[in-house]
Amino acid sequence: MNRFGILIGHAYMSKLKTKSFVITTAILLVAVLLMGNINRMIDMFAGSKQKKVAVLDETNTLYGPLKQQLKTVDKDIRLVQAEKSESALRKEVLKEKYEGYVVLSLDAAGMPKAVYKAPNLADTGTTDSLEQALQAVKSNMAAGKLKLSSAELSLLNSPASFKSINLERDAKSEAELAQARGLVYILLFAIYFAVIFYASAVGMEVATEKASRVMEILISSVPPVQQMFAKIISGALLGLTQMAVLLAAAYATIKQNINHLTGGFFSVFGFSDIKVSTIVYAVVFFLLGYLLYATLAAFLGSLVSRIEDAQQMMMPMTFLVMIGFFLAMAGLGNPSAGYITVLSYIPFFTPMLMFLRVGMLDLPVWAGLSGVAVMVVTIVFMAIAGARIYRGGVLLYGKSNSLKTILKALQMSKEA
């Protein structure tokens, strides 16, 4: 056992110091910091420059009300009344004196209408703000024609009262569902990338050692099974280390940019009302999902003799996690769908689909534990089978041919 611990520690530290891990972590860390400070960066480059928009008011009555309404909609847009012709305005806009210009007039019903012209319409924020302000002007004019008071107009524009009430006493509220959906999103992406990067890296490492004949030296001093599980566990520790660094950076960035946040770790990420059991399920299914796919990747990597064949051999595993990911994303809108329930008991989909169900539905405890049991049994079976295949696979060289190669590896493991 002491030798196994040393093997895990050595594998973890050697991977931790590799240039690829350091560079990848640095790039991801920069990406998190950039995303967390994106608003500050936009403000820094944009400055406090207001957008000047010229207004050609053909009615001589709409400019004032439009300017007044725009103050409440978008303070970054400054309207300037123009006395020039439209052709002169067009030239000034093309010379970048204005962002664009608006031509105001009345339609056949006597209601305001506008035409906005600009060199390009890529800035949809400006057009949306102008349209929203003009809509407010039209509502006020219509209220005046219908002789509606301000209270009546407010009543007309107020949204209808609509509430959703759970009939079951312990069912999740809308706020809890929104938070659970966010946590499910995070776990889905975490499992997906953990399999794509960390589990696949385990298989590639095994394939690399075998292709370079280093494996022949290693198995003379350390049993192949211990090597396999040392790689799997060290890969898990490496992934957790990287995620801890990224989460710590995200936490610090959010706390710095949003001053009113005073809660703890989960409060900052918006999960303050999430049940503890949901958090526990998230961690459990993430770790079990990684262990399942990492075990699969390890013995698939042991079956190939060339690094070029490793990616092809692990392609079915990649497809499995992609299918599970897309099924879970589709099920976010209806986690109680029958196909989600059935597929959540298929081990390769269980980490994503079962957590989708326990996270968003009020399932009994036995439902979540049954998913955990399915995963544990499958991992034990995969570990036993994987260990046998790994033991024979590391000694097997030549062309890899999926099922035939697996049978050969099993035969060699009996002879070894």
C-alpha positions in Angstrom: 0.0 0.0 0.0 2.9 2.3 0.8 4.4 1.6 -2.6 1.0 2.4 -4.2 0.8 5.8 -2.3 4.3 6.7 -3.5 3.4 5.8 -7.0 0.3 8.1 -6.9 2.3 10.9 -5.4 5.1 10.6 -8.0 2.6 10.5 -10.8 0.7 13.5 -9.5 3.8 15.6 -8.9 5.3 14.7 -12.3 2.1 15.7 -14.1 1.8 18.9 -11.9 5.2 20.1 -13.1 4.7 19.4 -16.8 4.8 22.4 -19.1 1.5 21.4 -20.7 -0.3 21.4 -17.3 1.2 24.8 -16.3 0.5 26.4 -19.6 -3.1 25.0 -19.8 -3.8 26.2 -16.2 -2.3 29.6 -17.0 -4.4 30.0 -20.1 -7.6 28.9 -18.3 -6.8 31.2 -15.4 -6.3 34.2 -17.8 -9.6 33.3 -19.5 -11.5 33.2 -16.1 -10.0 36.6 -15.1 -10.9 38.1 -18.5 -14.4 36.9 -18.3 -14.8 38.1 -14.7 -13.5 41.6 -15.6 -15.1 41.8 -19.1 -17.4 44.7 -18.0 -14.5 46.7 -16.6 -12.5 46.2 -19.8 -15.4 47.3 -22.0 -15.9 50.4 -19.9 -12.2 51.1 -20.0 -12.0 50.9 -23.7 -15.3 52.6 -24.3 -14.7 55.4 -21.9 -17.5 57.8 -21.1 -18.1 58.9 -24.7 -21.7 59.4 -25.4 -23.3 58.4 -28.7 -24.6 61.4 -30.6 -27.6 60.9 -32.7 -29.1 63.6 -34.9 -32.8 64.1 -35.0 -34.7 65.5 -38.0 -38.2 66.2 -36.6 -40.6 66.8 -39.5 -43.4 67.3 -37.0 -41.7 69.9 -34.8 -43.4 68.2 -31.8 -41.8 64.8 -31.2 -38.2 65.8 -30.5 -38.8 67.0 -26.9 -40.9 64.0 -25.8 -38.5 61.5 -27.4 -35.5 63.1 -25.7 -37.2 63.0 -22.4 -38.2 59.3 -22.7 -34.7 58.4 -23.9 -33.2 59.7 -20.6 -34.9 56.9 -18.7 -34.0 54.3 -21.4 -30.4 54.9 -22.2 -28.3 57.8 -20.8 -25.4 57.0 -23.1 -27.3 58.3 -26.2 -27.4 62.0 -26.7 -30.0 63.4 -29.1 -29.2 66.5 -31.1 -31.9 68.4 -33.0 -30.8 69.1 -36.6 -32.0 72.0 -38.7 -30.1 70.8 -41.8 -31.5 68.8 -44.7 -31.3 65.1 -44.7 -28.6 65.0 -47.4 -26.4 67.3 -45.2 -27.0 65.0 -42.2 -26.1 62.0 -44.2 -22.7 63.6 -45.1 -22.0 64.4 -41.4 -22.9 60.9 -40.3 -20.5 59.4 -42.9 -17.8 61.8 -41.5 -18.5 60.2 -38.1 -19.8 63.4 -36.5 -22.9 61.4 -35.5 -23.6 57.7 -34.9 -26.6 58.1 -37.2 -29.8 60.2 -37.6 -33.5 59.7 -37.0 -36.3 61.1 -39.1 -39.4 61.6 -37.1 -42.9 61.9 -38.7 -46.5 61.0 -38.2 -48.3 58.0 -39.7 -51.9 58.1 -41.2 -53.4 57.6 -37.7 -51.4 60.6 -36.3 -49.1 58.3 -34.3 -45.3 58.9 -34.3 -43.0 56.9 -36.6 -39.3 57.0 -37.1 -36.6 55.9 -39.6 -33.1 55.5 -38.2 -30.2 55.7 -40.6 -26.6 54.9 -39.9 -23.4 53.7 -41.7 -24.1 50.2 -40.3 -26.6 48.7 -38.0 -24.2 46.5 -36.0 -24.9 48.5 -32.8 -28.3 47.0 -32.1 -28.4 48.7 -28.6 -28.8 52.1 -30.1 -31.8 51.1 -32.4 -33.4 49.2 -29.5 -33.2 52.1 -27.1 -34.6 54.6 -29.7 -37.4 52.2 -30.5 -38.2 51.7 -26.9 -38.3 55.5 -26.2 -40.5 56.1 -29.3 -42.9 53.4 -28.1 -43.2 55.3 -24.8 -44.0 58.5 -26.7 -46.6 56.7 -28.8 -48.3 55.3 -25.7 -48.5 58.8 -24.1 -49.9 60.2 -27.3 -52.5 57.4 -27.6 -53.5 57.9 -24.0 -54.0 61.6 -24.6 -56.2 60.9 -27.6 -58.3 58.4 -25.6 -58.4 60.8 -22.7 -56.8 58.3 -20.3 -55.3 59.5 -17.1 -51.7 58.6 -16.0 -53.1 56.1 -13.6 -55.2 54.4 -16.3 -52.2 54.4 -18.6 -50.1 52.8 -15.9 -52.8 50.2 -15.3 -53.0 49.4 -19.0 -49.2 48.9 -19.4 -48.7 46.9 -16.1 -48.0 43.2 -16.6 -50.6 40.6 -15.7 -50.2 38.9 -12.3 -49.1 35.3 -12.8 -47.8 33.0 -10.1 -46.8 29.3 -10.1 -47.6 27.3 -7.0 -46.4 23.8 -6.1 -49.1 21.4 -5.1 -46.6 19.1 -3.4 -45.3 20.4 -0.1 -41.6 19.7 -0.6 -41.4 20.5 -4.3 -38.7 23.0 -5.4 -39.7 26.6 -5.9 -38.9 28.6 -9.1 -35.9 30.2 -7.4 -34.6 26.8 -6.3 -35.2 25.3 -9.7 -33.2 28.2 -11.3 -30.3 27.6 -9.0 -30.5 23.8 -9.5 -30.5 24.3 -13.2 -27.4 26.5 -12.9 -25.6 23.8 -10.8 -26.6 21.1 -13.3 -25.1 23.2 -16.1 -21.8 23.5 -14.3 -21.7 19.8 -13.5 -22.5 18.8 -17.1 -19.7 20.9 -18.4 -17.4 19.7 -15.6 -18.0 16.0 -16.4 -17.7 16.6 -20.1 -14.4 18.4 -19.9 -13.0 16.1 -17.2 -13.6 13.1 -19.5 -12.4 14.9 -22.6 -9.2 16.2 -21.0 -8.3 14.3 -17.9 -9.7 10.8 -18.6 -8.4 10.9 -22.2 -5.0 12.0 -20.9 -4.8 8.9 -18.8 -5.3 6.7 -21.9 -2.8 8.8 -23.9 -0.2 8.5 -21.2 -0.6 4.7 -21.1 -0.3 4.6 -24.9 2.8 6.8 -24.9 4.6 4.7 -22.3 3.7 1.5 -24.1 4.8 2.9 -27.5 8.1 4.1 -26.1 8.7 0.6 -24.4 8.9 2.3 -21.0 6.1 0.1 -19.9 8.3 -3.0 -20.2 10.6 -1.5 -17.6 7.9 -0.3 -15.3 6.0 -3.6 -15.1 9.2 -5.3 -13.9 9.1 -3.3 -10.7 5.4 -2.2 -10.3 2.4 -4.4 -11.0 0.4 -3.1 -14.1 -2.8 -2.9 -12.0 -1.2 -0.6 -9.5 0.2 1.5 -12.4 -3.3 1.8 -13.9 -5.0 3.0 -10.7 -2.1 5.3 -9.8 -2.6 7.0 -13.2 -6.4 7.2 -12.7 -6.2 8.6 -9.1 -3.3 11.1 -9.9 -5.3 12.3 -12.9 -8.3 12.9 -10.6 -6.2 14.8 -8.2 -4.7 16.8 -11.0 -8.1 17.8 -12.3 -9.3 18.7 -8.9 -6.2 20.9 -8.3 -6.8 22.7 -11.6 -10.5 23.2 -10.9 -9.8 24.5 -7.4 -7.4 27.1 -8.8 -10.0 28.2 -11.4 -12.8 28.3 -8.8 -10.7 30.3 -6.4 -9.9 32.8 -9.2 -13.5 33.1 -10.2 -14.6 33.6 -6.6 -12.1 36.3 -6.0 -13.0 38.1 -9.3 -16.7 38.0 -8.6 -16.2 39.3 -5.1 -14.1 42.1 -6.4 -16.4 43.2 -9.1 -19.7 42.9 -7.1 -19.3 44.9 -3.9 -22.6 44.0 -2.3 -21.8 40.3 -2.1 -21.1 39.4 1.5 -21.9 35.6 1.6 -19.7 32.6 1.4 -18.4 30.6 -1.5 -21.8 29.2 -2.7 -23.5 32.6 -2.2 -21.1 34.3 -4.5 -21.9 31.7 -7.3 -25.6 32.0 -6.7 -26.2 28.7 -5.0 -26.9 29.8 -1.4 -30.3 28.2 -1.4 -29.2 24.9 -2.9 -29.7 21.9 -0.6 -26.6 20.3 0.9 -27.7 16.9 -0.6 -27.7 18.4 -4.1 -24.1 19.6 -3.6 -23.1 16.2 -2.3 -24.7 14.5 -5.3 -22.8 16.9 -7.6 -19.5 16.0 -6.1 -20.3 12.2 -6.0 -21.5 11.9 -9.5 -18.6 14.0 -10.8 -16.0 11.8 -9.2 -17.8 8.5 -10.1 -18.2 9.8 -13.7 -14.5 10.5 -13.9 -13.5 7.2 -12.4 -15.7 5.3 -14.8 -14.4 6.9 -17.9 -10.8 7.1 -16.7 -10.8 3.3 -16.1 -12.2 2.8 -19.5 -9.6 5.1 -21.1 -6.7 3.4 -19.2 -7.3 -0.1 -20.5 -8.2 1.2 -24.0 -4.9 3.0 -24.1 -3.1 -0.2 -23.1 -4.5 -2.0 -26.2 -2.7 0.2 -28.7 0.9 -0.1 -29.7 1.2 3.4 -31.4 0.2 6.8 -30.1 -1.6 7.4 -33.5 -4.0 4.6 -32.7 -4.9 5.8 -29.2 -7.3 8.5 -30.3 -9.1 6.2 -32.6 -9.4 3.5 -29.9 -10.8 6.1 -27.4 -13.3 7.6 -30.0 -16.2 5.4 -28.8 -15.7 6.7 -25.2 -15.7 10.3 -26.5 -19.0 9.6 -28.3 -20.5 8.1 -25.2 -19.8 11.2 -23.1 -21.0 13.5 -25.9 -24.3 11.6 -26.2 -24.8 11.8 -22.5 -24.0 15.5 -22.5 -26.4 16.3 -25.3 -29.2 14.2 -23.7 -28.7 16.0 -20.4 -28.8 19.4 -22.1 -32.0 18.4 -23.9 -33.5 17.2 -20.7 -33.0 20.5 -18.8 -36.4 21.7 -20.1 -38.2 18.5 -19.0 -36.1 16.4 -16.5 -39.1 14.2 -15.8 -39.3 12.9 -19.4 -39.6 9.1 -19.7 -36.5 8.7 -21.8 -34.4 10.7 -19.2 -35.6 8.4 -16.5 -34.8 5.2 -18.4 -31.4 6.4 -19.7 -30.3 7.6 -16.3 -29.8 4.0 -15.3 -27.4 3.3 -18.1 -24.0 3.7 -16.4 -22.2 5.8 -19.0 -25.1 8.3 -18.9 -25.9 8.1 -15.2 -23.4 10.8 -14.0 -25.1 13.4 -16.1 -28.7 12.2 -16.3 -29.2 11.0 -12.8 -27.8 14.2 -11.4 -30.1 16.1 -13.7 -33.0 14.3 -12.1 -31.9 14.6 -8.5 -30.9 18.2 -8.9 -34.1 19.4 -10.5 -36.8 17.0 -9.3 -37.9 16.1 -5.8 -36.9 12.4 -6.0 -36.9 10.0 -3.0 -33.5 9.3 -1.5 -33.5 5.8 -2.9 -33.6 7.1 -6.5 -30.4 9.1 -6.1 -28.7 6.2 -4.2 -29.8 3.8 -6.9 -27.9 5.9 -9.4 -24.8 5.9 -7.2 -25.1 2.1 -6.7 -25.3 1.6 -10.5 -22.2 3.7 -10.9 -20.3 1.9 -8.1 -21.1 -1.6 -9.4 -20.1 -0.6 -12.9 -16.9 0.9 -11.8 -16.0 -2.2 -9.8 -16.8 -4.4 -12.8 -14.8 -2.1 -15.1 -11.9 -2.0 -12.6 -11.7 -5.8 -12.4 -12.1 -6.3 -16.2 -9.9 -3.3 -16.9 -7.2 -4.5 -14.6 -7.1 -7.9 -16.4 -7.2 -6.3 -19.9 -4.6 -3.7 -18.8 -2.3 -6.5 -17.4 -2.4 -8.3 -20.8 -2.7 -5.2 -23.0 0.6 -3.6 -21.8 2.4 -6.7 -23.1 0.5 -6.8 -26.4 2.1 -5.2 -29.4 1.0 -5.1 -33.0 -2.0 -3.9 -34.9 -5.0 -3.0 -32.6 -8.4 -4.4 -33.7 -10.9 -3.5 -30.9 -12.7 -6.7 -29.8 -10.1 -9.1 -31.1 -7.4 -7.1 -29.3 -9.3 -7.2 -26.0 -9.7 -11.0 -26.3 -6.0 -11.3 -26.9 -5.2 -9.0 -23.9 -7.4 -11.2 -21.6 -5.7 -14.3 -22.8 -2.2 -12.8 -22.1 -3.3 -11.7 -18.7 -4.1 -15.3 -17.7 -0.6 -16.3 -18.9 1.2 -13.5 -17.3 
